[in-house]
Amino acid sequence: MALPIIYRTSPELLTSYNYIDVASGTGYILFYGANVSSENISGIYILTNNSFYSNNIATALRTDSSSFVLLHDHDYEVVMNKSQVLRGLALFSMTIGFLPTGTQTPHIYFIAKLRKWDGTTETEIASGTSDDFTQPAGAGTYSKTKSIQINVPTTKIKKGETLRLTIEIWVKEETGNLCAFGYGHDPKDRNDDGTYKVINDTDTTILEAHIPFRIDQ
């Protein structure tokens, strides 16, 4: 499907959006979260418009904490090539999951934080928290796709500044037994093939961020 083109009066003449909310004057750009490697560094996370194969399909670690702890904290980033104004309702969706061995009662939820970075200062724009996903004792992989909606206040991002999506994964295991937890981040939606398989093959591994931008009138 062809993308709509919005013509602007600024020197940068046009911007493409994936879809538009005409009533609110908001254009949405769909970003995917992905993991890449560069110069032998694998822990790089980016926001991208392109659907390509992530270096790692999912990220998973184990913990035996019986109270909620921050297990994963990743910054997905994209550098803006022109000045933009954020405004409207942002939507984030991703699949979270765990791999109990049979006796655990694990819990997992995520927090999505939208920020901007100017090279010196990080500015919080908006954040939201998913509901808790849990599963009583049982062996095997359990996962669920969660979506949250966040109200983004009017925020200007200058050309050259970084739009940053921070994903935090919070987990606990009620009985204090070791359990693997994680989430998916592959734009190509491949099945989780990690050492600790935390995403079922029937669930998506795509991490989506629908970011609202004000359309110039």
C-alpha positions in Angstrom: 0.0 0.0 0.0 1.4 3.4 -1.0 2.2 5.7 1.9 0.5 9.1 2.1 2.8 12.1 1.5 2.2 15.2 3.6 3.6 18.4 2.1 5.0 21.0 4.6 5.9 24.7 4.4 9.3 24.2 6.0 12.6 23.8 4.0 12.3 20.0 4.4 9.4 19.6 1.9 7.8 16.4 2.7 7.3 13.6 5.3 5.9 10.1 4.8 3.6 8.5 7.4 2.4 5.0 7.7 -1.1 6.2 8.5 -2.9 9.4 9.4 -5.5 10.4 12.0 -7.2 13.2 10.1 -9.4 14.4 12.9 -6.5 15.0 15.3 -4.0 16.2 12.6 -1.6 13.4 13.6 0.6 11.3 11.3 1.9 8.0 12.6 5.3 6.5 11.8 5.7 2.8 12.6 9.1 1.8 14.0 10.3 -1.7 14.7 12.7 -2.5 17.6 15.7 -4.6 16.6 19.1 -5.7 17.9 22.1 -5.3 15.7 25.9 -5.6 16.1 28.5 -3.2 15.0 32.3 -3.4 15.4 31.9 -6.7 17.3 29.4 -5.1 19.8 26.2 -7.0 19.8 24.2 -5.0 22.4 23.0 -2.3 20.1 19.3 -1.6 19.9 17.7 0.5 17.2 14.3 1.9 16.0 13.9 1.3 12.3 11.2 1.8 9.6 12.6 -1.3 7.8 11.6 -4.9 8.4 14.9 -6.8 8.5 16.4 -9.7 10.5 17.4 -8.7 14.0 20.7 -10.0 15.2 19.0 -11.7 18.1 15.3 -12.6 17.8 14.6 -12.3 21.6 16.5 -11.5 24.7 16.2 -13.7 27.8 18.0 -14.0 31.2 17.3 -16.0 34.3 16.7 -14.9 37.9 15.3 -16.4 41.1 14.2 -13.1 42.7 10.9 -13.5 44.6 10.3 -9.7 44.4 10.1 -7.7 41.2 13.5 -6.7 39.7 14.5 -4.9 36.6 15.9 -7.7 34.4 16.3 -6.0 31.0 16.7 -2.3 30.2 17.3 -1.5 26.5 17.4 1.8 24.7 16.0 1.6 21.1 17.1 4.7 19.2 16.8 6.6 16.0 18.4 9.9 15.0 16.0 12.4 13.6 17.0 13.7 10.2 14.7 16.7 10.5 12.9 18.6 13.2 9.6 17.1 14.2 6.9 17.7 16.8 5.5 14.7 18.7 1.9 14.8 19.8 -0.9 12.3 20.3 -1.4 8.8 21.4 1.5 6.4 21.0 1.0 2.7 20.8 3.6 0.0 21.8 3.2 -3.7 21.4 5.6 -6.6 22.2 5.6 -10.2 23.4 6.9 -11.1 26.8 7.3 -14.5 28.2 9.1 -17.0 30.5 10.4 -20.5 30.7 9.5 -22.3 34.0 10.7 -25.8 34.7 7.5 -26.9 36.5 7.3 -25.6 40.0 7.6 -21.8 39.5 4.9 -19.1 39.5 6.6 -16.4 37.4 5.4 -12.8 36.7 6.5 -10.4 34.0 5.5 -6.9 32.8 7.2 -4.2 30.7 7.5 -0.4 30.9 7.9 1.7 27.7 9.5 5.1 28.2 9.7 7.6 25.3 12.6 10.0 25.6 14.7 12.3 23.6 18.5 12.7 23.8 20.4 15.7 22.5 23.9 14.3 23.1 24.1 15.7 26.6 20.7 15.5 28.3 18.0 12.8 28.3 14.5 14.2 28.5 11.5 12.1 29.6 8.5 12.5 27.3 6.0 9.9 28.4 5.8 6.4 29.8 3.4 3.5 30.3 3.2 0.1 31.9 1.7 -3.1 30.7 -0.4 -5.4 32.9 1.3 -8.3 34.7 1.5 -11.6 32.9 1.7 -14.7 35.1 1.2 -18.4 34.9 0.8 -20.9 37.8 3.2 -23.8 38.1 3.9 -25.7 34.9 6.8 -26.5 32.6 7.4 -25.1 29.1 7.3 -21.7 27.4 4.6 -19.3 28.2 4.2 -15.9 26.4 1.7 -13.2 25.6 1.6 -10.2 23.4 0.9 -7.0 25.3 -0.1 -3.5 24.0 -0.1 -0.2 25.8 -1.2 3.3 24.8 0.6 6.4 26.0 -0.5 10.0 25.7 2.5 12.0 24.3 2.4 15.7 25.0 3.5 18.2 22.4 7.3 17.8 22.2 9.7 19.2 19.7 12.6 17.0 18.6 15.3 18.9 16.6 17.2 17.6 13.6 20.1 15.5 14.8 18.5 14.7 18.2 17.8 11.1 19.1 14.3 9.6 19.7 14.8 6.9 22.3 12.4 4.1 23.4 13.5 2.5 26.6 12.1 -0.9 27.3 12.3 -2.2 30.8 11.4 -5.8 31.7 10.3 -6.3 35.3 10.0 -9.9 36.7 9.7 -12.0 39.8 9.3 -15.7 40.6 7.0 -16.2 43.6 8.8 -19.3 45.0 12.3 -17.9 44.6 13.3 -20.6 42.0 15.4 -19.9 39.0 13.4 -19.0 35.9 14.1 -17.5 32.4 12.3 -14.3 31.3 12.5 -12.2 28.2 10.8 -10.6 25.2 10.9 -10.6 21.4 12.4 -7.9 19.1 12.6 -9.2 15.5 11.0 -7.2 12.7 10.9 -10.3 10.5 8.8 -12.2 13.2 11.0 -15.3 13.3 10.4 -17.9 16.0 12.5 -17.6 19.2 15.6 -19.7 18.9 17.4 -18.6 22.0 19.0 -20.8 24.6 16.1 -19.9 26.9 13.0 -20.0 24.6 10.6 -17.5 26.2 8.4 -16.8 23.2 6.0 -19.4 21.8 6.0 -20.0 18.0 2.3 -19.0 17.9 3.1 -15.5 19.2 4.8 -12.7 17.4 8.4 -11.6 18.1 7.8 -8.2 16.5 8.3 -5.1 18.7 6.2 -2.2 17.3 6.2 1.5 18.2 3.6 3.7 16.6 4.9 7.2 17.2 2.5 10.2 16.7 3.8 13.3 14.9 1.9 16.6 14.5 1.0 17.4 10.9 1.7 21.0 9.9 -1.5 22.7 8.9 
